[in-house]
Amino acid sequence: MMRFERLAFAAFLTMSGAEHTTAEPSSAWLRTQVGIVEQSPYPLYNSTEASGQYYALLLGYEDEVSPGVALKVRLPWIFAEVELPAGAIMETNLWGNPEVSAETDLAWNERTRLVMSLGLAFPPGHGGADLEKDYLENKALAIASAGGGWRDRELFERGRVSLTPAMRLEYRPVDNVALEVFFKASLMMRSDRSGSRESDAQHTRINDTGLYAVGGGRAEWNFWKQMSGAVEVWHSHAMQRTIEVPDIEAHRQLVIQPEAFMKISHYSIGASMTLPVGRPLGGSVVTGAVELTVLL
């Protein structure tokens, strides 16, 4: 089998893509991400942590279907080396949840605009929400989700359909500076409820629904010709957990992501780093991404 180190090296040589692009009639992106996750909370009574290394691809496409309205598609794929409780390491690869969303752009003036969207993500197959039944696959998805700071958890919740309204307010005080605040909330519902149960012995409850929210801000500065730098900060919070286990804290995480990128004609190339702050990951995640966006 191909080892993670080779995949990691290949990932940073791969063309990859960012999602924060200027408004265009259509665009496509391919984003590669490599990360190491240690002691990410995994709410299961007999295995409360998920650890390992992962390599992820995020394919996306966006097209303006009518003036001010765009249709966006995102499709994640993950390869992971998952550390098991006994010390063994197992490899797996799988698709995440494809997402289709509609986005509308409301320009208040030439320097301020409000972008609102509604996304629907769905699992590639039915079931899979039980963390015990699909143990290896769910741990791989949990590792990839934690590595990205749980910003796009709707793409990595196996066996769940997610409805995600979101908004983004953008403001340009001067031509070379862009400021942004964003918020989204995901309502996650089991796609197959036949496995819903409650165990008195282990006190593990697999909920039919969950509610998850992410909010933050972004500052971008164009400092030289096509070169730009940015800092993004967000806070994620499980308002209602999909799994409940005694003595396991509900997930909350603050993340800082510095990045740099260059725009040349119809291409945007960049790199970023995901840096968790405080509990529950405590800075034990190191995630790097190389990005390429192609405007069609």
C-alpha positions in Angstrom: 0.0 0.0 0.0 1.1 3.6 -0.6 2.3 5.1 2.6 1.1 8.4 3.9 4.5 10.1 3.5 4.4 9.6 -0.2 0.8 10.9 -0.4 1.7 14.0 1.7 4.6 14.8 -0.6 2.4 14.3 -3.7 -0.3 16.5 -2.2 1.9 19.5 -1.9 2.9 19.2 -5.6 -0.8 18.8 -6.6 -2.8 21.6 -8.0 -5.4 22.5 -5.5 -8.1 25.1 -4.9 -9.5 27.7 -2.5 -13.1 28.7 -2.2 -12.7 32.4 -1.4 -12.6 33.8 -4.9 -14.0 37.0 -6.4 -17.4 36.8 -8.1 -17.1 35.2 -11.5 -19.6 33.6 -13.9 -18.2 30.2 -13.2 -15.2 28.7 -11.4 -13.7 25.3 -10.5 -11.3 24.4 -7.7 -9.3 21.4 -6.4 -8.0 21.7 -2.9 -5.5 19.4 -1.3 -5.0 19.1 2.4 -2.6 17.1 4.5 -2.8 16.9 8.3 -1.9 15.0 11.5 -4.5 14.7 14.3 -3.8 13.7 17.8 -6.4 13.0 20.5 -9.4 14.5 18.7 -12.6 13.8 20.7 -14.5 10.8 19.4 -17.6 10.3 21.6 -17.7 6.5 22.0 -17.7 4.9 25.4 -14.8 2.4 24.6 -12.7 4.7 22.3 -13.0 8.4 23.2 -10.3 9.7 20.8 -9.5 9.7 17.1 -5.9 9.9 16.0 -4.1 9.6 12.7 -2.8 11.2 9.5 -4.9 12.1 6.5 -4.8 13.4 3.0 -8.0 15.0 1.6 -9.2 16.4 -1.7 -12.0 18.8 -2.1 -13.4 19.2 -5.6 -15.7 22.1 -6.3 -17.6 23.9 -9.1 -19.6 27.1 -9.0 -21.7 28.6 -11.8 -23.9 31.6 -12.1 -27.4 30.2 -13.1 -29.1 33.7 -13.1 -28.0 37.3 -12.3 -27.1 37.3 -8.6 -27.7 33.6 -8.1 -25.0 30.9 -8.2 -25.1 27.1 -7.9 -22.2 25.4 -6.0 -21.2 21.8 -5.8 -18.5 20.4 -3.4 -17.2 16.8 -3.3 -14.7 15.6 -0.6 -12.5 12.5 -0.7 -10.3 11.3 2.2 -7.4 8.9 2.6 -6.4 8.2 6.2 -4.1 6.2 8.4 -6.1 5.6 11.5 -4.5 4.7 14.8 -6.4 2.0 16.7 -6.6 1.6 20.5 -4.3 -1.4 20.5 -1.6 0.6 18.7 -2.2 -0.7 15.2 -2.6 1.5 12.2 -5.1 0.8 9.4 -5.5 2.6 6.1 -8.8 3.5 4.5 -10.1 5.8 1.8 -13.7 7.0 1.2 -15.9 9.7 -0.1 -17.3 12.4 2.2 -20.8 13.9 1.8 -21.4 15.7 -1.5 -23.0 19.1 -1.1 -25.1 21.2 -3.4 -25.9 24.8 -2.5 -27.5 27.9 -3.9 -26.0 31.3 -3.2 -27.3 34.8 -3.8 -25.3 38.0 -3.7 -26.8 41.3 -2.4 -24.6 44.3 -3.1 -25.4 47.2 -0.8 -22.8 49.5 -2.5 -19.6 49.2 -4.4 -17.6 48.3 -1.2 -20.2 46.2 0.8 -22.1 43.1 -0.1 -24.0 40.4 1.7 -23.8 36.8 0.4 -26.4 34.2 1.6 -26.5 30.5 0.7 -28.5 27.3 1.5 -26.7 24.0 1.2 -27.8 20.4 1.2 -25.2 17.7 1.9 -26.1 14.0 1.8 -24.1 10.7 2.4 -23.1 8.6 -0.6 -24.9 5.6 1.0 -27.5 5.0 3.6 -26.8 4.4 7.2 -23.3 4.7 8.7 -24.3 7.2 11.5 -23.5 4.6 14.2 -19.9 5.2 15.2 -19.5 1.6 16.4 -20.9 -0.1 13.3 -18.7 1.8 10.8 -15.8 2.3 13.2 -12.8 2.8 10.8 -14.6 4.9 8.2 -16.1 7.2 10.9 -12.8 7.7 12.5 -11.2 8.6 9.2 -14.0 11.2 8.6 -13.6 12.5 12.2 -9.8 13.0 11.7 -10.3 14.9 8.4 -13.1 17.1 9.9 -10.9 17.9 13.0 -7.9 18.6 10.8 -9.9 21.4 9.0 -11.0 22.8 12.4 -14.5 21.4 12.1 -15.4 24.2 9.7 -17.2 22.0 7.2 -18.5 19.3 9.4 -21.5 18.8 7.1 -19.1 17.2 4.6 -17.8 14.6 7.1 -20.8 13.4 9.1 -21.3 9.9 7.8 -24.9 8.7 7.5 -26.4 12.2 7.9 -28.2 14.6 5.6 -27.3 18.2 6.5 -29.2 21.4 5.7 -26.9 24.4 6.1 -28.0 28.1 5.8 -25.0 30.5 5.7 -24.3 34.2 5.4 -21.2 36.2 4.6 -20.8 40.0 4.9 -17.9 41.5 2.9 -16.5 45.0 3.2 -13.6 46.7 1.4 -12.6 49.9 3.2 -9.8 50.5 0.6 -9.0 48.8 -2.7 -6.3 46.5 -1.4 -8.0 45.4 1.9 -11.0 43.1 2.3 -12.8 42.3 5.6 -15.4 39.6 6.1 -17.6 38.1 8.8 -19.4 34.8 8.3 -21.8 32.5 10.1 -23.4 29.1 9.3 -25.5 26.5 11.1 -26.0 22.9 10.0 -29.0 20.8 10.9 -27.9 17.2 10.6 -30.5 14.4 10.3 -29.9 10.6 10.2 -30.5 9.3 6.7 -31.4 5.8 8.1 -33.0 5.8 11.6 -33.3 2.0 11.9 -30.1 2.0 13.9 -31.3 4.5 16.5 -30.9 3.1 20.0 -30.0 3.8 23.5 -27.8 1.4 25.6 -28.2 1.5 29.3 -25.0 -0.5 29.8 -22.7 1.9 28.0 -24.9 5.0 28.1 -24.3 5.7 24.4 -27.1 7.5 22.6 -27.0 8.1 18.9 -29.3 11.0 18.2 -31.5 11.3 15.1 -30.6 15.0 14.7 -27.8 17.4 15.6 -27.2 21.1 15.3 -23.8 22.6 14.6 -22.7 26.3 14.1 -19.5 28.0 12.9 -18.8 31.8 13.0 -15.8 33.9 12.4 -14.0 36.6 10.4 -11.4 37.1 7.7 -9.0 39.9 6.8 -7.2 39.9 3.4 -4.5 42.3 2.2 -3.2 42.6 -1.3 0.4 43.7 -0.5 2.2 43.4 -3.9 0.8 43.1 -7.4 -1.0 39.7 -7.5 0.3 38.6 -4.1 -2.1 38.6 -1.1 -2.1 37.4 2.5 -5.0 36.7 4.8 -5.8 35.6 8.4 -9.0 33.8 9.1 -10.4 33.1 12.6 -13.5 31.0 13.4 -15.2 29.3 16.3 -17.1 26.1 15.9 -19.6 24.8 18.4 -21.8 21.6 18.6 -25.0 23.2 19.9 -26.6 19.8 19.9 -24.4 16.7 19.8 -25.3 13.9 17.4 -23.7 11.4 19.9 -24.0 11.7 23.7 -21.7 10.0 26.1 -21.2 10.8 29.9 -18.1 12.8 30.8 -17.3 13.8 27.2 -17.5 17.6 26.7 -19.5 19.0 23.8 -17.1 20.0 21.0 -16.0 23.7 20.9 -12.9 24.9 19.0 -11.2 28.2 18.1 -9.1 28.1 15.0 -6.6 30.5 13.4 -5.7 30.1 9.7 -2.9 32.2 8.1 -2.6 31.9 4.4 -0.8 33.5 1.3 -1.8 33.2 -2.3 -1.1 34.7 -5.8 -3.6 35.5 -8.5 -2.4 35.2 -12.1 -5.0 35.7 -14.8 -7.6 32.9 -14.3 -5.6 31.1 -11.6 -5.2 31.6 -7.9 -2.4 29.6 -6.1 -1.8 29.6 -2.4 -1.0 27.8 0.8 -2.5 27.8 4.3 -2.1 26.4 7.8 -4.8 25.4 10.3 -3.9 26.2 13.9 -6.3 25.1 16.6 -6.3 27.1 19.9 -7.3 25.7 23.3 -9.4 22.7 24.1 -10.2 20.1 23.0 -7.4 19.7 20.4 -4.9 22.0 22.2 -2.8 22.7 19.2 -2.1 19.1 18.5 -3.3 19.3 14.9 -1.0 20.4 12.1 -2.8 20.9 8.8 -1.3 22.3 5.6 -3.0 23.0 2.3 -1.9 24.0 -1.2 -4.6 25.7 -3.2 -5.4 26.4 -6.9 -8.6 27.9 -8.2 -9.3 28.0 -12.0 -11.9 30.5 -13.2 -13.6 29.2 -16.3 
